[in-house]
Amino acid sequence: MDNHIKELLRDHTLRLTQGRADVIDVFLNHEVAVSHADIEVAVDGKYDRVTIYRTLKSFLDKGLIHKILDDKGGIRYALCADACSEGSHQHNHIHFKCNKCEQTTCLEHVEIPMVKLPRGFTGEESNFLITGICDKCKQR
């Protein structure tokens, strides 16, 4: 088992299991955000839907991954940057979904603009999705 995977699990106080290692491996081998279904395909049926769901929930809770809502109501997941921890996700970046290849990418260096909420409202999380054509599809 890859040492980087072991470190990620240890750093997020997650017990090392083969299932967790296999799911992390999916994230490490994709440059874009992945869906639950993408993970099911990538692990080639080794784990059932519930096991994958519970694994993703644990990863979310511990700050290892974050979820991205797409324009069709679906959820994708991506590894968190170093600033995240249990109970504290620090994602102030934009997500981009390509209308051609339908891949969702975290644009880590493009920050979500500050939004001034009305009095009495307290924001806890922001999701900012831009749709368009990605660089790879534009070059094709």
N, CA, C and O atoms as a GROMACS GRO file, in nm:
protein
  560
    1MET      N    1   0.085  -0.119   0.000
    1MET     CA    2   0.000   0.000   0.000
    1MET      C    3   0.089   0.125   0.000
    1MET      O    4   0.189   0.131   0.071
    2ASP      N    5   0.051   0.220  -0.078
    2ASP     CA    6   0.126   0.345  -0.096
    2ASP      C    7   0.142   0.421   0.036
    2ASP      O    8   0.046   0.436   0.111
    3ASN      N    9   0.263   0.468   0.064
    3ASN     CA   10   0.290   0.544   0.188
    3ASN      C   11   0.211   0.674   0.194
    3ASN      O   12   0.170   0.717   0.301
    4HIS      N   13   0.191   0.738   0.078
    4HIS     CA   14   0.114   0.864   0.075
    4HIS      C   15  -0.029   0.840   0.123
    4HIS      O   16  -0.085   0.922   0.195
    5ILE      N   17  -0.087   0.729   0.083
    5ILE     CA   18  -0.223   0.695   0.126
    5ILE      C   19  -0.225   0.671   0.277
    5ILE      O   20  -0.316   0.718   0.346
    6LYS      N   21  -0.127   0.599   0.327
    6LYS     CA   22  -0.118   0.574   0.471
    6LYS      C   23  -0.107   0.706   0.548
    6LYS      O   24  -0.171   0.723   0.652
    7GLU      N   25  -0.025   0.798   0.497
    7GLU     CA   26  -0.008   0.928   0.562
    7GLU      C   27  -0.138   1.009   0.562
    7GLU      O   28  -0.173   1.069   0.663
    8LEU      N   29  -0.209   1.009   0.448
    8LEU     CA   30  -0.335   1.083   0.441
    8LEU      C   31  -0.434   1.031   0.545
    8LEU      O   32  -0.498   1.110   0.614
    9LEU      N   33  -0.447   0.901   0.556
    9LEU     CA   34  -0.539   0.843   0.653
    9LEU      C   35  -0.494   0.875   0.796
    9LEU      O   36  -0.576   0.914   0.880
   10ARG      N   37  -0.367   0.858   0.823
   10ARG     CA   38  -0.315   0.886   0.957
   10ARG      C   39  -0.333   1.034   0.993
   10ARG      O   40  -0.375   1.066   1.104
   11ASP      N   41  -0.301   1.123   0.900
   11ASP     CA   42  -0.312   1.267   0.925
   11ASP      C   43  -0.456   1.311   0.954
   11ASP      O   44  -0.479   1.412   1.020
   12HIS      N   45  -0.552   1.235   0.905
   12HIS     CA   46  -0.693   1.268   0.926
   12HIS      C   47  -0.758   1.175   1.028
   12HIS      O   48  -0.880   1.165   1.036
   13THR      N   49  -0.676   1.109   1.107
   13THR     CA   50  -0.718   1.016   1.212
   13THR      C   51  -0.823   0.916   1.164
   13THR      O   52  -0.925   0.893   1.229
   14LEU      N   53  -0.795   0.858   1.049
   14LEU     CA   54  -0.881   0.755   0.993
   14LEU      C   55  -0.807   0.621   0.998
   14LEU      O   56  -0.688   0.613   0.967
   15ARG      N   57  -0.879   0.518   1.037
   15ARG     CA   58  -0.823   0.384   1.043
   15ARG      C   59  -0.789   0.336   0.901
   15ARG      O   60  -0.864   0.361   0.806
   16LEU      N   61  -0.679   0.269   0.889
   16LEU     CA   62  -0.633   0.218   0.760
   16LEU      C   63  -0.707   0.089   0.726
   16LEU      O   64  -0.694  -0.012   0.796
   17THR      N   65  -0.783   0.093   0.619
   17THR     CA   66  -0.847  -0.028   0.566
   17THR      C   67  -0.820  -0.032   0.417
   17THR      O   68  -0.788   0.070   0.355
   18GLN      N   69  -0.832  -0.149   0.360
   18GLN     CA   70  -0.809  -0.161   0.216
   18GLN      C   71  -0.913  -0.081   0.137
   18GLN      O   72  -0.880  -0.020   0.035
   19GLY      N   73  -1.038  -0.081   0.186
   19GLY     CA   74  -1.143  -0.006   0.118
   19GLY      C   75  -1.114   0.143   0.115
   19GLY      O   76  -1.131   0.207   0.011
   20ARG      N   77  -1.072   0.198   0.227
   20ARG     CA   78  -1.039   0.340   0.233
   20ARG      C   79  -0.920   0.371   0.144
   20ARG      O   80  -0.917   0.472   0.073
   21ALA      N   81  -0.822   0.284   0.147
   21ALA     CA   82  -0.703   0.303   0.062
   21ALA      C   83  -0.742   0.300  -0.085
   21ALA      O   84  -0.692   0.381  -0.164
   22ASP      N   85  -0.831   0.209  -0.122
   22ASP     CA   86  -0.873   0.200  -0.262
   22ASP      C   87  -0.949   0.325  -0.307
   22ASP      O   88  -0.933   0.371  -0.420
   23VAL      N   89  -1.033   0.379  -0.219
   23VAL     CA   90  -1.109   0.500  -0.254
   23VAL      C   91  -1.015   0.620  -0.265
   23VAL      O   92  -1.028   0.700  -0.358
   24ILE      N   93  -0.921   0.634  -0.172
   24ILE     CA   94  -0.824   0.744  -0.182
   24ILE      C   95  -0.745   0.732  -0.311
   24ILE      O   96  -0.717   0.833  -0.376
   25ASP      N   97  -0.710   0.612  -0.348
   25ASP     CA   98  -0.635   0.590  -0.472
   25ASP      C   99  -0.713   0.642  -0.593
   25ASP      O  100  -0.653   0.695  -0.687
   26VAL      N  101  -0.845   0.628  -0.590
   26VAL     CA  102  -0.928   0.682  -0.699
   26VAL      C  103  -0.909   0.833  -0.708
   26VAL      O  104  -0.891   0.888  -0.817
   27PHE      N  105  -0.914   0.901  -0.593
   27PHE     CA  106  -0.896   1.047  -0.592
   27PHE      C  107  -0.757   1.086  -0.642
   27PHE      O  108  -0.743   1.182  -0.718
   28LEU      N  109  -0.657   1.013  -0.599
   28LEU     CA  110  -0.520   1.046  -0.638
   28LEU      C  111  -0.493   1.022  -0.786
   28LEU      O  112  -0.402   1.082  -0.843
   29ASN      N  113  -0.573   0.937  -0.849
   29ASN     CA  114  -0.553   0.906  -0.990
   29ASN      C  115  -0.648   0.982  -1.082
   29ASN      O  116  -0.655   0.952  -1.202
   30HIS      N  117  -0.721   1.078  -1.029
   30HIS     CA  118  -0.809   1.162  -1.110
   30HIS      C  119  -0.774   1.309  -1.088
   30HIS      O  120  -0.757   1.352  -0.974
   31GLU      N  121  -0.762   1.383  -1.195
   31GLU     CA  122  -0.734   1.526  -1.185
   31GLU      C  123  -0.860   1.608  -1.163
   31GLU      O  124  -0.853   1.727  -1.133
   32VAL      N  125  -0.975   1.543  -1.177
   32VAL     CA  126  -1.104   1.611  -1.165
   32VAL      C  127  -1.183   1.550  -1.051
   32VAL      O  128  -1.148   1.445  -0.998
   33ALA      N  129  -1.290   1.618  -1.013
   33ALA     CA  130  -1.378   1.567  -0.908
   33ALA      C  131  -1.449   1.440  -0.957
   33ALA      O  132  -1.476   1.426  -1.076
   34VAL      N  133  -1.479   1.350  -0.865
   34VAL     CA  134  -1.541   1.222  -0.901
   34VAL      C  135  -1.674   1.206  -0.829
   34VAL      O  136  -1.695   1.259  -0.720
   35SER      N  137  -1.763   1.132  -0.892
   35SER     CA  138  -1.893   1.103  -0.831
   35SER      C  139  -1.887   0.967  -0.761
   35SER      O  140  -1.791   0.891  -0.777
   36HIS      N  141  -1.989   0.938  -0.685
   36HIS     CA  142  -2.002   0.807  -0.620
   36HIS      C  143  -1.995   0.698  -0.726
   36HIS      O  144  -1.926   0.597  -0.708
   37ALA      N  145  -2.067   0.717  -0.837
   37ALA     CA  146  -2.068   0.618  -0.946
   37ALA      C  147  -1.929   0.601  -1.008
   37ALA      O  148  -1.890   0.489  -1.041
   38ASP      N  149  -1.855   0.711  -1.023
   38ASP     CA  150  -1.718   0.703  -1.075
   38ASP      C  151  -1.632   0.614  -0.985
   38ASP      O  152  -1.552   0.534  -1.033
   39ILE      N  153  -1.650   0.630  -0.855
   39ILE     CA  154  -1.572   0.550  -0.760
   39ILE      C  155  -1.610   0.404  -0.769
   39ILE      O  156  -1.524   0.316  -0.767
   40GLU      N  157  -1.741   0.376  -0.779
   40GLU     CA  158  -1.787   0.238  -0.793
   40GLU      C  159  -1.721   0.170  -0.914
   40GLU      O  160  -1.676   0.056  -0.904
   41VAL      N  161  -1.717   0.240  -1.025
   41VAL     CA  162  -1.656   0.185  -1.146
   41VAL      C  163  -1.505   0.165  -1.126
   41VAL      O  164  -1.450   0.062  -1.164
   42ALA      N  165  -1.440   0.264  -1.066
   42ALA     CA  166  -1.295   0.259  -1.049
   42ALA      C  167  -1.250   0.146  -0.957
   42ALA      O  168  -1.142   0.089  -0.977
   43VAL      N  169  -1.331   0.113  -0.855
   43VAL     CA  170  -1.293   0.004  -0.765
   43VAL      C  171  -1.345  -0.130  -0.816
   43VAL      O  172  -1.331  -0.233  -0.749
   44ASP      N  173  -1.404  -0.128  -0.935
   44ASP     CA  174  -1.442  -0.249  -1.007
   44ASP      C  175  -1.532  -0.343  -0.926
   44ASP      O  176  -1.514  -0.465  -0.928
   45GLY      N  177  -1.627  -0.285  -0.855
   45GLY     CA  178  -1.725  -0.367  -0.782
   45GLY      C  179  -1.674  -0.435  -0.656
   45GLY      O  180  -1.742  -0.522  -0.602
   46LYS      N  181  -1.556  -0.399  -0.608
   46LYS     CA  182  -1.501  -0.463  -0.487
   46LYS      C  183  -1.580  -0.426  -0.362
   46LYS      O  184  -1.578  -0.499  -0.262
   47TYR      N  185  -1.650  -0.312  -0.367
   47TYR     CA  186  -1.723  -0.263  -0.250
   47TYR      C  187  -1.863  -0.222  -0.292
   47TYR      O  188  -1.884  -0.173  -0.403
   48ASP      N  189  -1.961  -0.244  -0.204
   48ASP     CA  190  -2.098  -0.207  -0.238
   48ASP      C  191  -2.120  -0.057  -0.218
   48ASP      O  192  -2.036   0.014  -0.163
   49ARG      N  193  -2.235  -0.010  -0.266
   49ARG     CA  194  -2.267   0.133  -0.262
   49ARG      C  195  -2.263   0.190  -0.120
   49ARG      O  196  -2.215   0.301  -0.099
   50VAL      N  197  -2.314   0.113  -0.025
   50VAL     CA  198  -2.321   0.161   0.113
   50VAL      C  199  -2.180   0.176   0.172
   50VAL      O  200  -2.152   0.274   0.241
   51THR      N  201  -2.093   0.083   0.144
   51THR     CA  202  -1.955   0.092   0.193
   51THR      C  203  -1.887   0.215   0.136
   51THR      O  204  -1.818   0.287   0.209
   52ILE      N  205  -1.906   0.240   0.008
   52ILE     CA  206  -1.846   0.358  -0.055
   52ILE      C  207  -1.907   0.485   0.005
   52ILE      O  208  -1.836   0.581   0.033
   53TYR      N  209  -2.038   0.486   0.023
   53TYR     CA  210  -2.105   0.602   0.083
   53TYR      C  211  -2.048   0.631   0.222
   53TYR      O  212  -2.016   0.745   0.254
   54ARG      N  213  -2.036   0.528   0.305
   54ARG     CA  214  -1.983   0.546   0.441
   54ARG      C  215  -1.839   0.595   0.439
   54ARG      O  216  -1.798   0.677   0.521
   55THR      N  217  -1.762   0.543   0.344
   55THR     CA  218  -1.623   0.587   0.331
   55THR      C  219  -1.618   0.734   0.295
   55THR      O  220  -1.540   0.810   0.354
   56LEU      N  221  -1.699   0.776   0.200
   56LEU     CA  222  -1.703   0.917   0.160
   56LEU      C  223  -1.748   1.005   0.276
   56LEU      O  224  -1.693   1.113   0.296
   57LYS      N  225  -1.847   0.960   0.351
   57LYS     CA  226  -1.896   1.036   0.466
   57LYS      C  227  -1.784   1.054   0.569
   57LYS      O  228  -1.767   1.163   0.623
   58SER      N  229  -1.710   0.948   0.596
   58SER     CA  230  -1.597   0.957   0.690
   58SER      C  231  -1.493   1.055   0.640
   58SER      O  232  -1.441   1.137   0.716
   59PHE      N  233  -1.462   1.048   0.512
   59PHE     CA  234  -1.363   1.138   0.453
   59PHE      C  235  -1.410   1.284   0.461
   59PHE      O  236  -1.331   1.374   0.489
   60LEU      N  237  -1.539   1.307   0.435
   60LEU     CA  238  -1.595   1.443   0.446
   60LEU      C  239  -1.586   1.494   0.590
   60LEU      O  240  -1.540   1.606   0.614
   61ASP      N  241  -1.628   1.411   0.683
   61ASP     CA  242  -1.628   1.450   0.825
   61ASP      C  243  -1.488   1.483   0.876
   61ASP      O  244  -1.472   1.571   0.961
   62LYS      N  245  -1.388   1.413   0.826
   62LYS     CA  246  -1.251   1.432   0.873
   62LYS      C  247  -1.173   1.538   0.795
   62LYS      O  248  -1.057   1.565   0.826
   63GLY      N  249  -1.236   1.598   0.693
   63GLY     CA  250  -1.169   1.704   0.617
   63GLY      C  251  -1.072   1.654   0.513
   63GLY      O  252  -0.983   1.728   0.471
   64LEU      N  253  -1.087   1.530   0.470
   64LEU     CA  254  -1.000   1.473   0.367
   64LEU      C  255  -1.050   1.509   0.227
   64LEU      O  256  -0.970   1.532   0.136
   65ILE      N  257  -1.182   1.512   0.210
   65ILE     CA  258  -1.242   1.548   0.081
   65ILE      C  259  -1.349   1.655   0.104
   65ILE      O  260  -1.393   1.677   0.216
   66HIS      N  261  -1.390   1.719  -0.006
   66HIS     CA  262  -1.503   1.812   0.000
   66HIS      C  263  -1.598   1.776  -0.113
   66HIS      O  264  -1.560   1.715  -0.213
   67LYS      N  265  -1.724   1.817  -0.095
   67LYS     CA  266  -1.822   1.786  -0.199
   67LYS      C  267  -1.851   1.909  -0.283
   67LYS      O  268  -1.841   2.023  -0.237
   68ILE      N  269  -1.888   1.880  -0.406
   68ILE     CA  270  -1.916   1.985  -0.504
   68ILE      C  271  -2.053   1.955  -0.563
   68ILE      O  272  -2.075   1.847  -0.617
   69LEU      N  273  -2.143   2.050  -0.554
   69LEU     CA  274  -2.275   2.035  -0.614
   69LEU      C  275  -2.266   2.078  -0.759
   69LEU      O  276  -2.216   2.186  -0.789
   70ASP      N  277  -2.315   1.994  -0.850
   70ASP     CA  278  -2.307   2.033  -0.991
   70ASP      C  279  -2.438   2.093  -1.039
   70ASP      O  280  -2.535   2.103  -0.963
   71ASP      N  281  -2.441   2.132  -1.163
   71ASP     CA  282  -2.556   2.204  -1.219
   71ASP      C  283  -2.679   2.115  -1.241
   71ASP      O  284  -2.786   2.166  -1.274
   72LYS      N  285  -2.665   1.984  -1.222
   72LYS     CA  286  -2.777   1.892  -1.241
   72LYS      C  287  -2.823   1.832  -1.109
   72LYS      O  288  -2.901   1.737  -1.107
   73GLY      N  289  -2.774   1.887  -0.998
   73GLY     CA  290  -2.813   1.838  -0.867
   73GLY      C  291  -2.730   1.721  -0.817
   73GLY      O  292  -2.756   1.666  -0.710
   74GLY      N  293  -2.630   1.682  -0.894
   74GLY     CA  294  -2.542   1.573  -0.854
   74GLY      C  295  -2.432   1.621  -0.761
   74GLY      O  296  -2.407   1.741  -0.747
   75ILE      N  297  -2.368   1.525  -0.698
   75ILE     CA  298  -2.259   1.556  -0.607
   75ILE      C  299  -2.132   1.489  -0.657
   75ILE      O  300  -2.132   1.372  -0.694
   76ARG      N  301  -2.025   1.566  -0.657
   76ARG     CA  302  -1.892   1.514  -0.688
   76ARG      C  303  -1.804   1.542  -0.569
   76ARG      O  304  -1.836   1.625  -0.484
   77TYR      N  305  -1.692   1.474  -0.563
   77TYR     CA  306  -1.601   1.487  -0.450
   77TYR      C  307  -1.460   1.509  -0.500
   77TYR      O  308  -1.421   1.461  -0.607
   78ALA      N  309  -1.382   1.585  -0.422
   78ALA     CA  310  -1.241   1.610  -0.455
   78ALA      C  311  -1.162   1.616  -0.325
   78ALA      O  312  -1.215   1.648  -0.219
   79LEU      N  313  -1.034   1.583  -0.335
   79LEU     CA  314  -0.946   1.593  -0.218
   79LEU      C  315  -0.938   1.737  -0.170
   79LEU      O  316  -0.939   1.830  -0.251
   80CYS      N  317  -0.931   1.755  -0.040
   80CYS     CA  318  -0.917   1.888   0.018
   80CYS      C  319  -0.772   1.933   0.012
   80CYS      O  320  -0.679   1.852   0.004
   81ALA      N  321  -0.755   2.062   0.017
   81ALA     CA  322  -0.621   2.119   0.031
   81ALA      C  323  -0.576   2.097   0.175
   81ALA      O  324  -0.655   2.050   0.257
   82ASP      N  325  -0.455   2.131   0.205
   82ASP     CA  326  -0.397   2.107   0.338
   82ASP      C  327  -0.469   2.180   0.451
   82ASP      O  328  -0.457   2.139   0.566
   83ALA      N  329  -0.542   2.285   0.422
   83ALA     CA  330  -0.602   2.368   0.527
   83ALA      C  331  -0.723   2.304   0.594
   83ALA      O  332  -0.770   2.356   0.695
   84CYS      N  333  -0.776   2.196   0.542
   84CYS     CA  334  -0.896   2.135   0.597
   84CYS      C  335  -0.863   2.038   0.709
   84CYS      O  336  -0.757   1.975   0.712
   85SER      N  337  -0.957   2.027   0.802
   85SER     CA  338  -0.943   1.932   0.911
   85SER      C  339  -1.083   1.891   0.955
   85SER      O  340  -1.183   1.937   0.899
   86GLU      N  341  -1.089   1.807   1.054
   86GLU     CA  342  -1.217   1.760   1.104
   86GLU      C  343  -1.304   1.878   1.147
   86GLU      O  344  -1.262   1.959   1.230
   87GLY      N  345  -1.422   1.889   1.090
   87GLY     CA  346  -1.515   1.995   1.126
   87GLY      C  347  -1.484   2.132   1.069
   87GLY      O  348  -1.553   2.229   1.100
   88SER      N  349  -1.379   2.141   0.987
   88SER     CA  350  -1.341   2.272   0.934
   88SER      C  351  -1.291   2.260   0.790
   88SER      O  352  -1.176   2.227   0.764
   89HIS      N  353  -1.382   2.287   0.698
   89HIS     CA  354  -1.344   2.288   0.556
   89HIS      C  355  -1.313   2.431   0.515
   89HIS      O  356  -1.393   2.521   0.539
   90GLN      N  357  -1.199   2.451   0.454
   90GLN     CA  358  -1.155   2.584   0.412
   90GLN      C  359  -1.149   2.590   0.259
   90GLN      O  360  -1.041   2.589   0.200
   91HIS      N  361  -1.267   2.598   0.196
   91HIS     CA  362  -1.272   2.598   0.051
   91HIS      C  363  -1.326   2.730   0.001
   91HIS      O  364  -1.448   2.752  -0.001
   92ASN      N  365  -1.238   2.815  -0.037
   92ASN     CA  366  -1.280   2.943  -0.091
   92ASN      C  367  -1.237   2.949  -0.237
   92ASN      O  368  -1.184   3.050  -0.285
   93HIS      N  369  -1.263   2.838  -0.308
   93HIS     CA  370  -1.226   2.834  -0.450
   93HIS      C  371  -1.348   2.800  -0.536
   93HIS      O  372  -1.450   2.751  -0.488
   94ILE      N  373  -1.333   2.828  -0.662
   94ILE     CA  374  -1.440   2.807  -0.759
   94ILE      C  375  -1.426   2.669  -0.823
   94ILE      O  376  -1.315   2.617  -0.838
   95HIS      N  377  -1.539   2.612  -0.861
   95HIS     CA  378  -1.540   2.486  -0.934
   95HIS      C  379  -1.588   2.515  -1.076
   95HIS      O  380  -1.673   2.601  -1.099
   96PHE      N  381  -1.531   2.443  -1.171
   96PHE     CA  382  -1.563   2.463  -1.312
   96PHE      C  383  -1.610   2.331  -1.371
   96PHE      O  384  -1.541   2.230  -1.360
   97LYS      N  385  -1.729   2.331  -1.433
   97LYS     CA  386  -1.781   2.212  -1.499
   97LYS      C  387  -1.786   2.237  -1.650
   97LYS      O  388  -1.848   2.333  -1.696
   98CYS      N  389  -1.721   2.149  -1.723
   98CYS     CA  390  -1.718   2.161  -1.868
   98CYS      C  391  -1.848   2.107  -1.928
   98CYS      O  392  -1.894   1.999  -1.892
   99ASN      N  393  -1.906   2.184  -2.019
   99ASN     CA  394  -2.030   2.143  -2.085
   99ASN      C  395  -2.008   2.034  -2.190
   99ASN      O  396  -2.104   1.969  -2.233
  100LYS      N  397  -1.884   2.014  -2.233
  100LYS     CA  398  -1.855   1.910  -2.333
  100LYS      C  399  -1.818   1.778  -2.267
  100LYS      O  400  -1.886   1.677  -2.289
  101CYS      N  401  -1.713   1.777  -2.188
  101CYS     CA  402  -1.667   1.652  -2.126
  101CYS      C  403  -1.735   1.624  -1.992
  101CYS      O  404  -1.724   1.514  -1.938
  102GLU      N  405  -1.806   1.724  -1.939
  102GLU     CA  406  -1.880   1.715  -1.813
  102GLU      C  407  -1.792   1.688  -1.691
  102GLU      O  408  -1.842   1.640  -1.589
  103GLN      N  409  -1.663   1.717  -1.702
  103GLN     CA  410  -1.572   1.702  -1.588
  103GLN      C  411  -1.580   1.827  -1.501
  103GLN      O  412  -1.594   1.939  -1.551
  104THR      N  413  -1.570   1.807  -1.370
  104THR     CA  414  -1.570   1.918  -1.275
  104THR      C  415  -1.431   1.930  -1.215
  104THR      O  416  -1.375   1.832  -1.167
  105THR      N  417  -1.376   2.051  -1.218
  105THR     CA  418  -1.240   2.077  -1.173
  105THR      C  419  -1.241   2.183  -1.064
  105THR      O  420  -1.314   2.282  -1.072
  106CYS      N  421  -1.158   2.162  -0.960
  106CYS     CA  422  -1.138   2.264  -0.857
  106CYS      C  423  -1.037   2.364  -0.912
  106CYS      O  424  -0.928   2.327  -0.953
  107LEU      N  425  -1.075   2.491  -0.911
  107LEU     CA  426  -0.983   2.597  -0.951
  107LEU      C  427  -0.931   2.660  -0.822
  107LEU      O  428  -0.980   2.764  -0.777
  108GLU      N  429  -0.831   2.594  -0.764
  108GLU     CA  430  -0.780   2.630  -0.631
  108GLU      C  431  -0.733   2.774  -0.619
  108GLU      O  432  -0.741   2.832  -0.511
  109HIS      N  433  -0.685   2.832  -0.727
  109HIS     CA  434  -0.627   2.966  -0.720
  109HIS      C  435  -0.724   3.075  -0.764
  109HIS      O  436  -0.685   3.191  -0.782
  110VAL      N  437  -0.850   3.038  -0.783
  110VAL     CA  438  -0.954   3.136  -0.816
  110VAL      C  439  -1.051   3.140  -0.699
  110VAL      O  440  -1.128   3.047  -0.678
  111GLU      N  441  -1.045   3.247  -0.622
  111GLU     CA  442  -1.125   3.256  -0.501
  111GLU      C  443  -1.270   3.297  -0.529
  111GLU      O  444  -1.299   3.369  -0.624
  112ILE      N  445  -1.358   3.248  -0.443
  112ILE     CA  446  -1.498   3.289  -0.448
  112ILE      C  447  -1.505   3.435  -0.406
  112ILE      O  448  -1.449   3.472  -0.303
  113PRO      N  449  -1.573   3.520  -0.484
  113PRO     CA  450  -1.583   3.661  -0.445
  113PRO      C  451  -1.660   3.676  -0.314
  113PRO      O  452  -1.747   3.596  -0.283
  114MET      N  453  -1.626   3.778  -0.239
  114MET     CA  454  -1.693   3.806  -0.112
  114MET      C  455  -1.838   3.844  -0.140
  114MET      O  456  -1.866   3.928  -0.226
  115VAL      N  457  -1.928   3.783  -0.068
  115VAL     CA  458  -2.070   3.813  -0.082
  115VAL      C  459  -2.118   3.873   0.049
  115VAL      O  460  -2.102   3.813   0.155
  116LYS      N  461  -2.177   3.991   0.040
  116LYS     CA  462  -2.230   4.055   0.161
  116LYS      C  463  -2.375   4.011   0.178
  116LYS      O  464  -2.463   4.045   0.098
  117LEU      N  465  -2.398   3.935   0.284
  117LEU     CA  466  -2.531   3.883   0.311
  117LEU      C  467  -2.614   3.986   0.386
  117LEU      O  468  -2.559   4.072   0.455
  118PRO      N  469  -2.748   3.978   0.374
  118PRO     CA  470  -2.834   4.071   0.448
  118PRO      C  471  -2.817   4.051   0.600
  118PRO      O  472  -2.776   3.945   0.646
  119ARG      N  473  -2.849   4.154   0.672
  119ARG     CA  474  -2.840   4.151   0.818
  119ARG      C  475  -2.921   4.032   0.872
  119ARG      O  476  -3.033   4.006   0.829
  120GLY      N  477  -2.861   3.962   0.966
  120GLY     CA  478  -2.927   3.847   1.028
  120GLY      C  479  -2.893   3.714   0.962
  120GLY      O  480  -2.925   3.608   1.017
  121PHE      N  481  -2.828   3.717   0.847
  121PHE     CA  482  -2.790   3.595   0.778
  121PHE      C  483  -2.643   3.567   0.806
  121PHE      O  484  -2.560   3.658   0.802
  122THR      N  485  -2.611   3.442   0.833
  122THR     CA  486  -2.473   3.402   0.857
  122THR      C  487  -2.438   3.289   0.762
  122THR      O  488  -2.495   3.180   0.769
  123GLY      N  489  -2.344   3.314   0.674
  123GLY     CA  490  -2.300   3.212   0.581
  123GLY      C  491  -2.207   3.112   0.649
  123GLY      O  492  -2.125   3.149   0.732
  124GLU      N  493  -2.220   2.986   0.612
  124GLU     CA  494  -2.134   2.883   0.667
  124GLU      C  495  -2.052   2.814   0.559
  124GLU      O  496  -1.941   2.767   0.584
  125GLU      N  497  -2.107   2.809   0.439
  125GLU     CA  498  -2.037   2.741   0.330
  125GLU      C  499  -2.080   2.806   0.199
  125GLU      O  500  -2.195   2.845   0.183
  126SER      N  501  -1.986   2.816   0.105
  126SER     CA  502  -2.016   2.870  -0.027
  126SER      C  503  -1.985   2.766  -0.133
  126SER      O  504  -1.885   2.694  -0.124
  127ASN      N  505  -2.070   2.759  -0.232
  127ASN     CA  506  -2.046   2.675  -0.348
  127ASN      C  507  -2.057   2.763  -0.470
  127ASN      O  508  -2.160   2.828  -0.492
  128PHE      N  509  -1.954   2.766  -0.549
  128PHE     CA  510  -1.953   2.852  -0.667
  128PHE      C  511  -1.914   2.766  -0.785
  128PHE      O  512  -1.801   2.718  -0.793
  129LEU      N  513  -2.008   2.746  -0.877
  129LEU     CA  514  -1.985   2.661  -0.993
  129LEU      C  515  -1.998   2.745  -1.119
  129LEU      O  516  -2.099   2.813  -1.140
  130ILE      N  517  -1.897   2.738  -1.202
  130ILE     CA  518  -1.901   2.802  -1.333
  130ILE      C  519  -1.906   2.691  -1.437
  130ILE      O  520  -1.831   2.594  -1.428
  131THR      N  521  -1.994   2.705  -1.535
  131THR     CA  522  -1.999   2.608  -1.644
  131THR      C  523  -1.948   2.674  -1.771
  131THR      O  524  -1.960   2.796  -1.787
  132GLY      N  525  -1.893   2.596  -1.859
  132GLY     CA  526  -1.838   2.646  -1.984
  132GLY      C  527  -1.761   2.536  -2.054
  132GLY      O  528  -1.795   2.419  -2.042
  133ILE      N  529  -1.658   2.572  -2.126
  133ILE     CA  530  -1.574   2.476  -2.199
  133ILE      C  531  -1.434   2.479  -2.138
  133ILE      O  532  -1.372   2.584  -2.128
  134CYS      N  533  -1.387   2.362  -2.098
  134CYS     CA  534  -1.254   2.354  -2.035
  134CYS      C  535  -1.144   2.369  -2.139
  134CYS      O  536  -1.168   2.360  -2.260
  135ASP      N  537  -1.025   2.391  -2.092
  135ASP     CA  538  -0.907   2.412  -2.176
  135ASP      C  539  -0.881   2.292  -2.268
  135ASP      O  540  -0.849   2.310  -2.386
  136LYS      N  541  -0.895   2.170  -2.215
  136LYS     CA  542  -0.870   2.049  -2.295
  136LYS      C  543  -0.970   2.036  -2.410
  136LYS      O  544  -0.931   2.005  -2.522
  137CYS      N  545  -1.098   2.060  -2.381
  137CYS     CA  546  -1.199   2.050  -2.487
  137CYS      C  547  -1.186   2.162  -2.590
  137CYS      O  548  -1.214   2.142  -2.708
  138LYS      N  549  -1.144   2.279  -2.545
  138LYS     CA  550  -1.126   2.392  -2.634
  138LYS      C  551  -1.014   2.364  -2.735
  138LYS      O  552  -1.021   2.409  -2.849
  139GLN      N  553  -0.913   2.290  -2.694
  139GLN     CA  554  -0.799   2.259  -2.780
  139GLN      C  555  -0.828   2.148  -2.881
  139GLN      O  556  -0.755   2.132  -2.978
  140ARG      N  557  -0.934   2.073  -2.858
  140ARG     CA  558  -0.968   1.961  -2.949
  140ARG      C  559  -1.026   2.009  -3.078
  140ARG      O  560  -1.059   1.929  -3.165
   0.00000   0.00000   0.00000
